Amino acid sequence: MSSRPPVGQPGYDALADLYAQTFPTAFQSDLERHVVDCFVDLLLTEDAGMPSVVDVGCGPGHVAGHLADRGCAVVGVDPSRAMLDHARRTYAGITFLAGDARAVDAPLETCAGVLARFSLIHVEPTALPGIVRGWHRRVRAGTLLLVAAQASDDSGVHEFDHLVSRAWRWHPDSLAQMLGDNGFDEEFRVVSRPDADNRFPAVHLLCRSR
């Protein structure tokens, strides 16, 4: 019998249809799209073929679809089976796997890049370093990692009132240090400020495995 815990995300399972309707496109701002496109541009520059990307917390597959359109071979991973149902219906040419942030069944060993957009916020801060170390043990040196998350102006990590599931905001420096301590060195960051549509700052961190 498998020792793995059961995969599931009850909050997102219940709201999958509403989520897909509320967020019908891959990005909520031009900034988000530009950061992801920069990530893809680097992959395409450094990989002579079709770079492979693992999208951790892929949700309904919007961003995975964008990566595929840009010329990447994508594997999406998500714990919500209802979200995965949306992804598989909409993006039939992409592989989507049920799994949590550890991505144990995803091909991290051969991928050129790992993407985790607004998904690691749902991982308890004490567990996240171990997950990142697990990624680093599996990826090759030089693998790119792009993480996006709601951020905090206060140092450290802070739980916040997410509508779907428990979630935490990291100060950009704290998040970058945690990633660096576990094998992924920062190459650049973009931080956006709160606005009419976003209660909190957001950080986009591009790192590379050493």
C-alpha positions as CSV (number, residue, x, y, z in Angstrom):
1,M,0.0,0.0,0.0
2,S,1.3,3.5,-0.8
3,S,2.5,5.6,2.0
4,R,1.7,8.8,0.3
5,P,-1.1,11.0,1.8
6,P,-4.3,11.2,-0.3
7,V,-4.3,14.0,-2.8
8,G,-7.1,16.6,-2.6
9,Q,-7.9,20.2,-2.1
10,P,-11.5,20.4,-0.8
11,G,-11.7,24.2,-1.0
12,Y,-10.6,24.4,-4.6
13,D,-12.6,21.3,-5.5
14,A,-15.8,23.0,-4.3
15,L,-15.0,26.2,-6.1
16,A,-13.4,24.9,-9.3
17,D,-16.2,25.9,-11.6
18,L,-16.5,29.4,-10.1
19,Y,-12.7,29.8,-10.2
20,A,-12.5,29.0,-13.9
21,Q,-15.3,31.4,-14.6
22,T,-13.8,34.2,-12.5
23,F,-10.3,33.8,-13.9
24,P,-10.8,32.7,-17.6
25,T,-7.4,33.8,-18.8
26,A,-3.8,33.0,-17.8
27,F,-2.8,36.3,-16.3
28,Q,-4.5,39.0,-14.3
29,S,-2.1,41.7,-15.4
30,D,0.5,42.5,-18.1
31,L,3.2,42.3,-15.5
32,E,2.4,38.7,-14.6
33,R,2.5,37.8,-18.3
34,H,5.8,39.6,-18.9
35,V,7.5,37.9,-16.0
36,V,6.4,34.4,-17.2
37,D,7.4,35.3,-20.8
38,C,10.8,36.3,-19.5
39,F,11.1,32.9,-17.8
40,V,10.1,31.2,-21.1
41,D,12.5,33.4,-23.1
42,L,15.4,32.3,-20.9
43,L,14.4,28.6,-21.3
44,L,14.1,28.9,-25.1
45,T,17.5,30.6,-25.2
46,E,19.2,28.0,-23.1
47,D,17.5,24.9,-24.5
48,A,18.1,24.0,-28.1
49,G,15.0,21.9,-28.3
50,M,11.6,22.2,-26.7
51,P,12.2,23.0,-23.0
52,S,10.2,21.0,-20.5
53,V,8.5,22.8,-17.6
54,V,6.7,21.4,-14.5
55,D,3.9,23.7,-13.4
56,V,3.4,23.1,-9.7
57,G,-0.1,24.1,-8.6
58,C,-1.4,24.5,-12.2
59,G,-5.0,25.0,-11.2
60,P,-7.3,25.0,-14.3
61,G,-4.3,24.9,-16.6
62,H,-4.4,28.5,-18.0
63,V,-0.7,29.2,-17.5
64,A,0.3,25.7,-18.6
65,G,-1.6,26.4,-21.8
66,H,0.3,29.6,-22.3
67,L,3.7,27.8,-21.8
68,A,2.7,25.2,-24.3
69,D,1.7,28.0,-26.8
70,R,5.2,29.5,-26.3
71,G,6.9,26.2,-27.3
72,C,7.4,24.4,-24.0
73,A,6.6,20.8,-23.1
74,V,4.5,21.1,-20.0
75,V,3.5,18.9,-17.1
76,G,1.0,20.4,-14.7
77,V,0.5,19.2,-11.1
78,D,-2.3,20.1,-8.8
79,P,-4.0,18.6,-5.7
80,S,-7.5,19.6,-6.8
81,R,-9.1,16.9,-8.9
82,A,-11.9,19.3,-10.0
83,M,-9.3,21.8,-11.2
84,L,-7.5,19.1,-13.1
85,D,-10.8,18.1,-14.7
86,H,-11.0,21.7,-16.1
87,A,-7.4,21.6,-17.2
88,R,-7.7,18.3,-19.0
89,R,-10.9,19.3,-20.8
90,T,-9.4,22.6,-22.0
91,Y,-5.8,21.6,-22.8
92,A,-6.0,18.1,-24.1
93,G,-2.4,18.1,-25.4
94,I,-0.9,18.7,-21.9
95,T,-0.2,16.1,-19.2
96,F,-1.8,17.0,-15.9
97,L,-1.0,15.0,-12.7
98,A,-2.7,14.8,-9.4
99,G,-0.2,15.7,-6.7
100,D,0.8,18.2,-4.0
101,A,3.7,20.6,-4.0
102,R,6.2,17.8,-3.7
103,A,5.4,16.9,-7.3
104,V,6.6,13.4,-6.7
105,D,5.3,12.0,-10.0
106,A,6.4,14.9,-12.1
107,P,9.6,14.7,-14.3
108,L,11.7,17.2,-12.3
109,E,14.8,15.2,-13.1
110,T,14.7,16.2,-16.8
111,C,12.9,19.5,-16.8
112,A,14.5,22.8,-17.7
113,G,12.2,24.9,-15.5
114,V,9.8,24.7,-12.6
115,L,6.9,27.2,-12.2
116,A,5.0,27.7,-9.0
117,R,2.6,30.7,-9.3
118,F,0.5,31.5,-6.2
119,S,0.5,27.9,-5.1
120,L,3.2,27.7,-2.5
121,I,1.3,30.2,-0.4
122,H,-0.8,27.2,0.7
123,V,2.1,25.2,2.0
124,E,2.8,25.6,5.7
125,P,6.0,27.6,6.1
126,T,7.6,25.0,8.3
127,A,7.1,22.4,5.5
128,L,8.1,24.5,2.5
129,P,11.9,24.4,3.0
130,G,11.8,20.6,2.9
131,I,9.7,20.6,-0.3
132,V,12.2,23.0,-2.0
133,R,15.1,20.8,-0.9
134,G,13.3,17.9,-2.4
135,W,13.0,19.7,-5.7
136,H,16.7,20.6,-5.6
137,R,17.8,17.0,-5.0
138,R,15.9,16.0,-8.2
139,V,16.6,18.8,-10.7
140,R,19.7,19.4,-12.7
141,A,22.1,22.2,-11.9
142,G,21.0,25.3,-13.8
143,T,17.3,24.5,-13.7
144,L,15.2,27.7,-13.6
145,L,12.6,28.2,-10.9
146,L,9.9,30.9,-11.1
147,V,7.9,31.5,-7.9
148,A,5.1,34.0,-7.5
149,A,3.2,34.7,-4.3
150,Q,1.3,37.3,-2.4
151,A,3.9,39.2,-0.3
152,S,4.3,41.1,2.9
153,D,6.2,44.3,3.7
154,D,6.9,42.9,7.1
155,S,9.8,40.6,7.6
156,G,9.2,36.9,7.9
157,V,6.0,35.0,7.0
158,H,2.4,35.9,7.9
159,E,-0.8,33.9,7.6
160,F,-3.6,35.8,5.8
161,D,-7.3,35.3,5.3
162,H,-7.4,33.5,1.9
163,L,-10.9,32.8,0.7
164,V,-10.3,29.2,-0.2
165,S,-7.6,27.6,2.0
166,R,-5.0,28.5,4.6
167,A,-2.4,30.7,3.1
168,W,0.8,32.6,4.1
169,R,2.5,35.7,2.7
170,W,6.3,35.9,2.7
171,H,8.5,39.0,2.7
172,P,10.4,38.9,-0.6
173,D,13.8,38.8,1.2
174,S,12.6,36.0,3.5
175,L,11.3,34.0,0.5
176,A,14.5,34.5,-1.5
177,Q,16.6,33.5,1.5
178,M,14.5,30.3,2.0
179,L,14.9,29.4,-1.6
180,G,18.7,30.2,-1.5
181,D,19.2,28.1,1.6
182,N,17.7,25.2,-0.2
183,G,19.5,25.2,-3.4
184,F,17.9,27.9,-5.7
185,D,19.8,31.2,-6.0
186,E,17.9,34.4,-6.9
187,E,18.6,35.9,-10.3
188,F,15.9,38.6,-10.3
189,R,12.7,39.7,-8.6
190,V,9.7,41.8,-9.5
191,V,7.5,43.2,-6.7
192,S,4.1,44.9,-7.5
193,R,2.2,47.0,-5.1
194,P,-1.4,46.6,-3.8
195,D,-4.1,48.1,-6.0
196,A,-7.9,48.1,-6.5
197,D,-7.8,44.4,-7.5
198,N,-5.0,43.2,-5.1
199,R,-5.0,43.6,-1.3
200,F,-1.3,42.7,-1.0
201,P,2.0,43.2,-2.7
202,A,3.0,40.3,-5.0
203,V,6.5,39.0,-5.6
204,H,7.9,37.1,-8.6
205,L,11.2,35.5,-7.9
206,L,13.3,33.9,-10.7
207,C,16.0,31.5,-9.3
208,R,18.4,29.0,-10.6
209,S,19.5,25.7,-9.1
210,R,23.1,25.4,-8.2
